[in-house]
């Protein structure tokens, strides 16, 4: 998976207990996951240790990616879980360390 091209990624991270979800957007998934996992940026993912990538969607447009991120954030937890379950029913790590 190349993450340094003209693609944008909307992604969901969770922690070990699956109690929280983080939704983000980036144009460089490898770099962004590294930042989350190393706790390089203060905020939600550092506080709740959201390091496990469980869902990912690609987009060719930053505008579309941001629109999708906002749509997902506005949805219920039940809908987010169903989306993850539809593509990753066991919630396995999609980007091993």
N, C-alpha and C positions, 0 to 999 in steps of 0.2 A: 504494500500500500504506500504510494508516494503521497507525501503531505506537503510538498513544497511547490506545487503547480498552481494553476489558476482556479482551483476548487476551494470551496468554503464548506465547513463542516459544522453541523448542528449536532450536539452530543449530549448525552446524559451520563452523569457519574453518580455513584452511590457509595456508601460506606460498607463496612463488613456486615453490619446488621440489617442493611436495606431499609433503615428507618428514615432516611432523607434522600432526596434527589436534588442534583444540581443540573441545570441546563445552561449550556454555553454555546458560543459560536466562535470559530477561529478559521484562519486561512493556513495555519500550520499546526496540525494536530499533535505531532510528535513534541514540538516545543511546548505547546500548551499543557499537554499531559505531564511533561517533565516539571513544569512550573507548579502545577497542582500537587503532584506527588512529593515534591521537595519542600512544599510549603513556602515557596518564594514570595507569594503575594498574600497579604493579610485578607481575611474575609471568610466567606461561608465555607469554601472547600477546605481551608486550613482549620477552621474551628471544628467542623464536623467530620474531618478526615475523609472526604469524598475523593477517593483515588481510583475507584474501579469503574472503568468504561463499560457500560452495559448496553448502550444504544448509540447509533451513529447514522447520520443522513448526510449525503453530499449534495451540494448545489453549485451551479455555475455562476451564480450571482450573489454578491454580498447582500443586496436588497432582499432577495428571496430568502436567504439564510436568516437574516434578522427578522423578517416577517414570520418565518416558521418558528424561530425561537420564541417570539412573543406569543404566538398562537399556543405553543406547548405550555409556556409558563402560565397562561390564562386558564388552561384546562385543569380538570380535577386530577387528583392523585390517582383515582381509579382509571381514568383514561390514559394517564402516563404509564401506569403499570401494565395496562392492556397492550399498549404500543410496544413496550419492551418485551412482554410475553409473546407477542406475535412474531418477533424476529429473533428473540433470544430467551426462550422459555425457561432455561435454567439459570439465567442471569450470570452467565460465565464472563470472565474478563475477556474483552475483545482486543485488548492491546497489552499483552504481557510486558512486564518491566524489562 
